[in-house]
Amino acid sequence: MKRLKSGMAVIAVLAVVAACGTSETPGQAADSSTARTTTSSASGDVALPSMAARSAAWLPPGAGNGDWKMPSRDYGGTRYSPLNEVNTGNVAQLQLAWTFDDGESHYGHEMTPLVANNTMYIVSPFPDRAFALDLTKPGAPVKWKYEPNPSPIAIGKACCDAVTRGAALYDGKLIYNLLDDHTVAVDANTGKELWRTKLSNVEDGTTMTMAPLVVDGKVYVGNSGGEMGVAGWLAALDVNTGKELWRAYSVGPDSLVRIGADFKPFYSWMRGKDLGATTWPAGKWKHGAGAVWGWVTYDPDLKQIFYGTSNTGPWNAAQRPGLNLWTSSVFARKADNGMATWAYAMTPHNEWDYDAVNENILVDLPINGQTRKVMVQFNRNGYAYTIDRTTGEVLVAKPFGHENWSSGIDPKTAMPIVNQEKSTVPPGRWVRDICPADIGVKDFEPSAFSPRTGLFYVSVQNICMDYKGREVSYIAGTPYWGAQMTRHVGPGGNYGEFIAFDAATGTKKWGIPEPFLTYSGAMATAGDLAFYGTVDGWFRAVDARTGKVLWSRKLGSGIISAPMAYQGPDGHEYIAIAAGVGGGAMTTASQPGFPARGSTYYVFTLGQNIPATQQSSGSGQGGAPKKQGGKP
């Protein structure tokens, strides 16, 4: 075994699970696959303390209990809905209320719909069209459609599909990123473009797929392109004008990374001047990746933002000896000026493409008899990190799925202890059965947290790879990978699993194995439900305490988006999810039974809330919007 000479910090993220589900027939399982087998580390209900309710400061301005104005609903990234009309006692009665097809089935659908003011907002994958749907009228007709017409050059530059991960509603604006490196703000009432800001040059290989975070008049956006040799960054824009206020790079000297006197990493191996440049061979940081294509969360009490950076470039680690900071890392920054307060590299000198862009969920957890302000991240490398978000100290770092590339995290340095048999250096030889594969034990698909159970709900991937590094040269706008690989299912033969995880102790409470990848986000609700989807198209609702599957519905395509819940104009609870397989899930497209692509949004509610005329005519599963349960 080989011990890395630099330490890794564990990020503890607090997440609230948002749940939703549907069933083929009220009170009945959709088919035998609904009665999933749940493996549990304890029998019966999970006995964990409830968490205190969050203040309004953790929500976008004006957000009510029935709104969903940003992908995670709240700034802490919990994806928890306080709605409870749909609960463990009646979720089996969920029925399809209506559907909407955005017409873009060529690419994966990773967006979570947004709802405010009786309007649902959807952004399609390329060409990044925005739709506003009127929830007050039968069929939820389109109020307006916005056509941004991004450059088609971006399609060929996007590493892993021409997707978008979502938008944000703020101060009457719908704000999101275009694949060709623009951020746009659209009037939420009319669909009129208010401003458009160019952030980079798509010709160089930079694209933008992440969902922006909007807080206190600033729009935080980051780039994609880690496989194209770009340097990663996060930028802040003025919400009213789109003007760029500051930009912080993931690599390079301190002046570019926005590291100053207030930067105080918890671990000594991350202290020093210009480590974003000096931990690389001369000049290699300029194409070292660290893209910011995942999620950004915000603590309104600390006034800080938290986010992760992508893989190191190129994948061939022999071409870049050193720790390669600050790729595969997490940053804490002051929200107003972007200056870093601490950072932690989870996979220093990353040899396996284990990005750190996954969501950092902000919660307060009881750990060793003390309530700690933590951030929790379920990293691609297979470790769940619970980190003190005020200092960057790793409090808990335990595997949450199958991994064999390391034997653990050093408790003193927080660095991974690498299994030398799984090291990809030197290149030019096949290294067999590295677990997880490049897409990780979990990819970008966001987890959820329930303050009622104190548990996180996580989609887990059981996938491994054979890997061979090779020499690669940088050419602007072309792939800068330097590796070959094949992927295969991990131990047990199931590609996916949905689990409940206690981040205070680093233990799995229960799990639901799935034959296909579980590549969807999760949602938790006050109805003590957790919702998730599978790559073969099953949308499920489970008891958040026991893991018992209570309801399932087979949708028209694989699910790689995250569910959400909203209160309709009729006062009832609705659950929405997009079905359109694509993105990293396509790595298993050769699996028998893999679904066709799709582009449909499904909205469910309790059968009693759907007008009898709609039930008798059938609710349909595709095409134009169907009748919604709201008042006309």
C-alpha positions in Angstrom: 0.0 0.0 0.0 1.2 3.5 -0.7 0.4 6.5 1.5 0.0 9.8 -0.2 2.3 12.4 1.3 -0.4 15.0 1.5 -3.7 15.0 3.5 -7.2 15.0 2.4 -10.1 16.7 4.2 -13.5 15.2 4.5 -16.4 17.3 3.6 -19.5 16.9 5.6 -22.6 18.0 3.8 -26.1 18.2 5.2 -28.8 17.2 2.8 -32.5 17.1 2.9 -34.1 14.4 0.8 -37.0 15.4 -1.4 -39.3 12.5 -2.3 -41.9 11.7 -4.8 -43.5 8.7 -6.5 -46.3 7.2 -8.5 -48.1 3.9 -8.9 -49.6 1.9 -11.8 -52.7 1.1 -9.8 -53.7 2.8 -6.6 -52.9 0.6 -3.6 -51.0 -1.9 -5.8 -47.4 -2.4 -6.7 -46.7 -1.7 -10.4 -45.2 -5.2 -10.8 -43.0 -7.6 -9.0 -40.0 -5.2 -9.1 -41.9 -2.8 -6.8 -41.5 -5.2 -4.0 -37.8 -4.6 -3.8 -35.6 -6.3 -1.3 -34.2 -3.8 1.2 -31.0 -4.7 3.1 -30.7 -3.0 6.5 -28.1 -2.6 9.2 -30.8 -2.4 11.8 -34.4 -3.7 12.1 -37.4 -1.5 12.2 -37.5 2.3 12.2 -34.3 4.3 12.3 -34.1 5.9 15.7 -32.3 9.2 15.1 -33.0 12.7 16.5 -35.0 15.1 14.4 -33.1 18.2 13.2 -34.2 21.8 13.9 -36.1 23.5 11.2 -34.3 26.0 9.0 -35.0 29.7 9.0 -36.3 31.6 5.9 -32.7 32.8 5.3 -31.9 29.3 3.9 -34.5 29.8 1.1 -34.6 32.1 -1.9 -36.4 35.3 -1.3 -40.2 34.9 -1.2 -40.1 31.1 -1.3 -43.0 29.4 0.4 -43.5 25.8 1.5 -45.1 24.9 -1.8 -42.4 26.5 -4.0 -39.3 25.0 -5.5 -37.2 28.0 -6.8 -33.8 26.4 -7.1 -32.6 22.8 -7.9 -32.0 21.9 -4.3 -35.0 24.0 -3.0 -32.8 25.5 -0.2 -29.3 27.0 -0.1 -28.0 24.1 2.1 -28.6 21.6 -0.7 -30.9 19.3 1.3 -33.6 18.7 -1.4 -36.1 18.4 1.4 -39.8 19.3 0.9 -41.9 20.3 3.9 -45.1 19.1 2.2 -46.7 16.0 3.7 -50.1 15.5 2.0 -48.4 12.6 0.2 -47.1 10.4 2.9 -46.3 6.8 3.8 -50.0 6.1 4.4 -51.3 7.1 1.0 -48.3 7.2 -1.5 -49.6 4.0 -3.1 -52.5 6.1 -4.4 -50.2 8.4 -6.5 -51.4 8.7 -10.1 -50.2 10.5 -13.2 -51.7 13.9 -13.4 -50.1 15.3 -16.6 -47.0 15.2 -18.7 -44.9 17.6 -20.8 -42.5 16.8 -23.6 -39.8 19.4 -24.4 -39.0 17.7 -27.7 -35.2 17.3 -27.1 -34.8 13.6 -26.7 -31.4 13.6 -28.3 -29.7 14.5 -25.0 -30.0 13.6 -21.4 -32.5 15.4 -19.1 -30.8 16.3 -15.8 -32.8 19.3 -14.8 -35.2 19.6 -11.8 -38.3 21.6 -12.7 -38.9 24.8 -10.8 -42.2 26.1 -9.5 -43.3 29.6 -8.2 -46.4 31.7 -8.7 -48.4 28.9 -10.1 -45.9 28.5 -12.9 -43.5 25.6 -13.7 -40.2 26.4 -15.4 -38.3 23.9 -17.5 -35.0 24.3 -19.4 -34.3 21.7 -22.1 -30.9 20.3 -22.9 -29.3 21.8 -26.0 -30.5 24.1 -27.6 -31.3 25.2 -24.0 -34.9 26.3 -24.6 -36.8 27.6 -21.6 -40.6 26.9 -21.1 -43.0 28.4 -18.6 -46.1 26.3 -18.0 -49.4 27.7 -16.5 -50.4 25.5 -13.6 -53.7 27.3 -13.2 -55.1 26.0 -16.5 -56.1 22.5 -17.6 -53.2 20.8 -19.4 -50.7 23.3 -18.0 -50.4 25.1 -21.3 -47.2 26.9 -22.3 -47.2 30.6 -21.2 -44.1 31.4 -23.1 -41.0 29.8 -24.7 -37.6 31.4 -24.8 -35.1 30.4 -27.6 -31.5 31.4 -26.8 -30.0 29.9 -30.0 -26.6 28.9 -28.6 -23.8 28.0 -31.0 -24.0 24.4 -32.2 -20.2 24.2 -31.9 -20.8 23.6 -28.2 -22.3 20.1 -28.9 -18.9 18.8 -30.2 -17.1 20.3 -27.2 -19.3 18.8 -24.5 -17.5 15.9 -22.9 -20.4 13.8 -21.8 -23.6 15.0 -23.4 -25.2 18.4 -24.2 -27.1 18.7 -20.9 -28.1 21.3 -18.5 -28.4 20.7 -14.7 -30.9 23.4 -14.1 -31.9 27.0 -13.5 -32.7 29.4 -10.6 -35.6 31.7 -9.9 -34.7 35.0 -8.3 -36.3 38.5 -8.2 -38.6 37.8 -11.1 -35.9 36.3 -13.2 -35.2 32.8 -14.6 -31.4 32.4 -14.7 -29.4 29.6 -16.3 -26.3 28.7 -18.3 -26.1 28.0 -22.0 -23.9 25.2 -23.3 -21.8 27.7 -25.4 -20.5 29.6 -22.3 -23.2 32.3 -21.8 -25.3 32.9 -18.7 -28.8 34.4 -19.4 -31.5 36.0 -17.3 -35.1 35.9 -18.6 -38.1 37.7 -17.3 -40.1 35.0 -15.5 -43.4 36.5 -16.4 -42.9 37.2 -20.1 -39.9 35.1 -21.3 -38.1 38.3 -22.5 -34.3 38.1 -22.3 -33.0 40.7 -19.8 -29.3 40.1 -20.1 -26.8 37.7 -21.6 -23.1 37.4 -20.4 -20.3 35.6 -22.3 -18.0 33.8 -19.8 -15.6 32.0 -22.1 -14.8 30.7 -25.6 -16.5 27.5 -26.5 -14.0 26.9 -29.3 -11.3 26.3 -26.7 -13.2 23.4 -25.2 -15.0 25.2 -22.4 -18.8 24.6 -22.0 -21.3 25.3 -19.2 -23.7 22.7 -17.9 -24.1 23.5 -14.2 -27.1 25.1 -12.5 -26.3 28.6 -11.1 -26.7 29.5 -7.5 -28.2 33.0 -6.9 -27.7 34.6 -3.5 -27.8 38.2 -2.3 -27.8 39.7 -5.7 -25.0 37.5 -7.1 -25.1 34.7 -9.6 -22.5 32.0 -9.1 -21.6 30.0 -12.3 -18.8 27.6 -13.2 -17.4 25.9 -16.3 -17.2 22.4 -17.7 -14.4 21.0 -19.9 -12.0 19.1 -17.6 -11.5 16.5 -20.3 -10.6 19.3 -22.8 -7.6 20.7 -20.9 -9.3 23.9 -19.7 -8.6 25.5 -16.3 -11.6 25.4 -14.0 -13.2 28.5 -12.5 -16.2 29.9 -10.5 -17.4 33.4 -11.4 -19.9 35.8 -9.7 -22.2 38.0 -11.8 -24.4 40.9 -10.8 -28.0 39.5 -10.9 -29.4 42.8 -12.4 -26.9 43.4 -15.1 -25.0 40.1 -15.7 -21.7 42.0 -15.2 -18.9 39.8 -13.9 -17.8 40.8 -10.4 -15.0 38.3 -9.8 -13.6 35.0 -10.9 -11.7 32.4 -8.9 -9.7 29.7 -10.7 -9.2 26.2 -9.3 -5.5 26.1 -10.4 -2.6 28.5 -10.7 -1.0 31.1 -8.4 -2.8 32.4 -5.4 -3.8 35.6 -7.2 -5.8 33.6 -9.7 -7.3 31.2 -7.1 -8.2 34.1 -4.9 -6.2 32.9 -1.9 -5.1 35.5 0.6 -4.4 36.1 4.3 -7.8 34.6 5.3 -7.0 31.2 3.7 -6.5 28.7 6.5 -6.7 25.0 5.5 -7.0 22.7 8.4 -4.2 20.3 7.2 -0.6 21.5 7.0 0.1 19.9 3.6 -2.3 22.4 2.0 -0.6 25.4 3.5 1.9 27.3 1.5 2.2 29.9 -1.2 0.9 29.3 -4.8 0.3 25.6 -4.3 -2.1 25.7 -7.2 1.0 26.2 -9.4 3.9 24.7 -7.5 2.3 21.3 -7.0 2.5 20.8 -10.7 5.3 20.5 -13.3 6.1 23.9 -14.7 3.1 25.4 -16.5 1.0 22.2 -16.4 -1.6 23.8 -14.2 -2.8 25.9 -17.2 -4.4 22.8 -18.6 -5.0 21.0 -15.3 -8.8 21.1 -15.3 -10.5 21.5 -11.9 -13.7 22.5 -13.7 -16.7 23.6 -11.6 -19.6 21.8 -13.2 -21.5 20.6 -10.2 -23.3 22.2 -7.3 -22.8 25.3 -5.1 -24.3 25.7 -1.7 -24.5 28.6 0.7 -24.5 29.2 4.5 -26.4 32.4 5.2 -25.0 32.6 8.7 -21.3 32.2 7.7 -21.9 34.1 4.5 -19.8 31.5 2.6 -20.3 29.4 -0.5 -19.1 25.8 -0.8 -18.3 23.9 -4.0 -16.1 21.2 -5.5 -13.7 21.0 -8.5 -13.4 18.4 -11.1 -10.8 15.8 -12.2 -7.2 16.6 -12.9 -6.0 16.9 -16.5 -4.9 14.9 -18.2 -6.1 11.6 -16.8 -2.6 10.2 -17.4 -1.1 11.0 -14.0 2.5 10.3 -15.1 2.5 13.5 -17.1 1.8 15.6 -13.9 3.7 14.4 -10.9 2.7 16.2 -7.7 -0.4 16.8 -5.6 -2.0 18.8 -8.5 -3.9 21.3 -6.2 -6.6 22.4 -6.3 -8.3 19.9 -8.5 -10.6 17.2 -7.1 -11.0 19.5 -4.1 -13.6 21.5 -2.2 -13.5 25.2 -1.5 -15.1 27.4 1.1 -15.2 31.1 0.0 -16.6 34.3 1.2 -19.7 34.9 -0.8 -19.2 38.6 -1.3 -15.6 38.7 -2.8 -14.8 35.1 -3.5 -11.7 34.9 -1.3 -11.0 31.4 -0.1 -11.2 30.6 3.6 -10.2 26.9 3.4 -9.9 24.0 0.9 -9.5 20.3 1.0 -8.2 18.0 -1.7 -10.1 14.7 -1.5 -8.2 12.9 -4.2 -4.8 14.6 -4.5 -2.8 13.6 -7.6 -6.0 12.0 -8.9 -5.3 9.0 -11.1 -8.8 7.7 -11.7 -11.0 10.7 -12.7 -12.6 11.0 -9.3 -14.2 14.5 -9.5 -15.1 16.4 -6.3 -18.0 18.4 -7.9 -20.8 16.5 -6.1 -23.2 18.4 -3.8 -21.9 19.7 -0.4 -25.0 19.5 1.8 -24.9 21.9 4.8 -26.4 20.7 8.0 -25.8 20.6 11.7 -25.1 17.1 13.1 -24.5 15.6 16.5 -21.0 14.2 16.4 -19.2 12.8 19.4 -21.6 14.5 21.7 -21.4 17.9 20.1 -23.5 19.6 17.4 -21.2 20.5 14.6 -21.8 22.7 11.5 -20.9 20.3 8.8 -20.9 19.9 5.0 -21.4 16.4 3.7 -20.2 15.2 0.3 -20.6 11.7 -1.2 -17.6 11.8 -3.4 -17.0 9.9 -6.6 -14.0 8.1 -4.9 -16.5 6.2 -2.7 -16.0 8.0 0.6 -18.7 10.0 2.4 -17.0 13.0 3.9 -18.5 14.9 6.9 -16.5 18.1 7.3 -16.6 20.9 9.7 -17.7 23.7 7.3 -16.2 26.4 9.6 -12.6 25.0 9.6 -12.3 22.3 6.9 -11.6 19.5 9.4 -12.6 16.1 8.3 -14.8 14.6 11.1 -15.9 11.4 9.4 -14.7 9.7 6.2 -16.2 6.3 5.5 -17.0 4.3 2.3 -20.7 4.4 1.3 -20.3 1.9 -1.6 -17.8 -0.5 -3.1 -14.3 0.9 -3.6 -10.9 -0.8 -3.7 -8.5 1.9 -4.9 -7.7 2.8 -1.3 -7.7 1.2 2.2 -9.0 4.3 4.0 -8.5 7.9 4.9 -5.6 8.7 7.2 -7.2 10.1 10.4 -4.3 12.6 11.0 -3.7 14.0 7.6 -7.1 13.2 5.9 -5.2 11.9 2.9 -6.3 8.7 1.1 -4.1 5.6 1.6 -3.8 4.3 -1.9 -3.7 0.6 -2.8 -0.6 0.4 -5.0 -2.2 -2.4 -7.0 -4.8 0.0 -8.3 -2.3 2.8 -9.1 -2.3 3.7 -12.8 1.3 4.9 -12.8 3.4 4.0 -14.8 1.1 4.2 -17.8 1.0 1.8 -20.8 -0.3 -1.2 -18.9 -3.7 -2.4 -18.0 -4.7 -2.1 -14.4 -7.6 -4.4 -13.8 -10.8 -4.1 -11.7 -10.3 -0.6 -10.2 -13.4 0.2 -8.2 -15.2 2.5 -8.7 -15.0 3.3 -12.4 -14.5 6.9 -13.6 -18.1 7.8 -13.0 -17.7 7.0 -9.3 -19.6 5.3 -6.6 -21.8 8.4 -7.1 -21.7 11.0 -9.9 -23.3 14.4 -9.9 -26.8 13.1 -9.1 -27.7 15.0 -5.9 -28.5 13.3 -2.6 -31.1 14.5 -0.1 -31.4 14.9 3.6 -34.4 14.6 5.9 -34.4 16.6 9.2 -37.1 14.2 10.4 -34.8 11.1 10.2 -31.4 12.7 10.3 -30.4 10.5 7.3 -29.1 11.2 3.8 -30.6 9.4 0.8 -28.1 8.6 -1.9 -28.1 6.9 -5.3 -25.1 4.6 -5.4 -23.3 3.0 -8.4 -21.6 -0.4 -8.3 -19.3 -0.1 -11.3 -15.6 -0.8 -11.8 -13.1 -0.4 -14.6 -10.0 -1.7 -16.4 -7.7 1.3 -17.1 -4.6 2.0 -19.1 -2.9 5.4 -19.2 -1.2 6.7 -22.3 0.7 9.8 -23.4 -1.4 12.7 -24.7 -0.6 16.1 -26.1 -2.6 19.3 -25.5 -4.4 20.7 -28.5 -6.9 23.5 -27.8 -10.5 22.4 -28.2 -9.8 18.7 -28.4 -10.0 15.9 -25.8 -7.1 15.8 -23.3 -7.7 12.5 -21.7 -4.6 10.3 -21.9 -6.4 7.0 -21.0 -8.2 4.0 -22.3 -10.8 2.1 -20.2 -13.5 -0.5 -20.1 -16.2 -0.7 -17.5 -18.0 -3.6 -15.8 -20.5 -4.3 -13.0 -19.1 -4.6 -9.4 -19.5 -7.4 -6.9 -23.0 -8.8 -6.6 -24.0 -8.0 -10.2 -26.3 -5.1 -9.4 -25.2 -1.8 -11.0 -27.2 0.4 -8.6 -28.4 0.8 -5.1 -30.4 3.4 -3.2 -29.3 3.9 0.4 -30.0 5.7 3.6 -26.8 6.9 5.2 -25.9 8.3 8.7 -23.2 10.9 8.0 -22.7 11.5 11.7 -21.3 8.0 12.2 -20.4 7.0 8.6 -22.8 4.0 8.5 -25.3 2.8 6.0 -28.8 2.2 7.5 -30.5 0.4 4.6 -30.1 -0.2 0.9 -32.3 -1.2 -2.1 -30.2 -3.0 -4.8 -31.2 -2.2 -8.4 -30.1 -4.1 -11.6 -29.5 -0.9 -13.5 -27.6 2.2 -12.4 -29.3 4.4 -9.9 -28.3 7.7 -11.6 -31.1 10.0 -10.4 -31.1 12.6 -7.7 -33.1 12.1 -4.5 -35.8 14.0 -2.7 -37.0 13.7 0.9 -40.3 15.0 2.2 -42.1 15.7 5.5 -44.4 12.8 4.6 -41.4 10.6 5.6 -40.8 9.6 2.0 -37.7 9.4 -0.2 -38.0 9.4 -4.0 -35.5 8.2 -6.6 -35.3 6.8 -10.1 -33.4 4.2 -12.0 -31.7 4.1 -15.4 -34.2 1.6 -16.7 -37.0 4.0 -15.9 -38.5 3.1 -12.5 -39.6 6.0 -10.3 -40.0 4.9 -6.7 -41.2 6.2 -3.4 -39.8 4.5 -0.2 -40.4 4.8 3.5 -37.6 7.1 4.6 -37.1 5.3 7.9 -37.2 1.6 6.8 -36.4 1.7 3.1 -39.6 -0.2 2.2 -40.7 0.5 -1.4 -44.2 1.8 -1.2 -44.9 2.8 -4.8 -43.2 2.5 -8.2 -44.0 3.7 -11.7 -42.3 2.7 -14.9 -41.6 5.8 -17.0 -40.9 6.1 -20.7 -37.1 6.5 -20.4 -34.3 6.3 -17.9 -34.2 8.8 -15.0 -31.1 10.9 -14.5 -32.8 14.0 -13.1 -33.8 14.8 -9.5 -37.5 14.9 -8.3 -39.2 17.8 -6.7 -42.5 18.6 -5.0 -44.8 21.6 -5.2 -48.2 22.8 -4.1 -50.5 23.3 -7.0 -53.0 26.2 -7.3 -55.7 23.7 -6.0 -53.7 23.4 -2.7 -52.6 19.8 -3.3 -49.1 18.3 -3.4 -47.6 17.3 -6.7 -44.4 15.4 -7.5 -42.5 16.0 -10.7 -39.6 14.2 -12.4 -38.0 14.2 -15.9 -37.3 11.0 -17.8 -34.7 11.2 -20.5 -31.6 9.0 -20.2 -28.2 10.3 -21.3 -25.0 11.7 -19.9 -22.8 9.3 -17.9 -25.6 6.7 -17.7 -24.8 5.9 -21.3 -21.7 4.1 -20.1 -24.0 1.1 -19.5 -26.0 1.5 -22.7 -25.0 -2.0 -23.9 -26.8 -3.6 -20.9 -29.8 -5.7 -22.1 -33.0 -3.8 -21.4 -31.4 -0.4 -21.5 -34.2 2.1 -22.4 -34.7 4.5 -25.3 -33.9 8.1 -24.9 -36.8 10.4 -23.9 -37.7 14.0 -23.1 -40.8 13.9 -20.9 -41.6 15.5 -17.6 -44.1 13.5 -15.4 -46.2 15.1 -12.7 -48.0 12.9 -10.1 -50.6 13.5 -7.4 -53.0 11.5 -5.3 -55.7 10.0 -7.4 -58.4 11.8 -5.4 -57.0 15.1 -6.6 -57.4 14.3 -10.3 -60.8 15.2 -11.9 -62.9 12.2 -12.8 -63.0 13.3 -16.5 -59.3 13.1 -16.7 -59.1 9.6 -15.0 -61.7 8.2 -17.4 -59.9 9.5 -20.5 -56.5 8.3 -19.4 -53.7 10.6 -18.3 -51.2 9.7 -21.0 -47.4 9.5 -20.8 -46.1 11.6 -23.7 -46.7 14.3 -26.2 -48.3 17.6 -25.3 -49.2 18.6 -21.7 -52.1 16.7 -20.2 -54.7 18.1 -17.9 -53.3 19.2 -14.5 -55.1 18.9 -11.2 -55.3 22.7 -10.6 -58.4 24.9 -11.0 -59.0 26.3 -14.5 
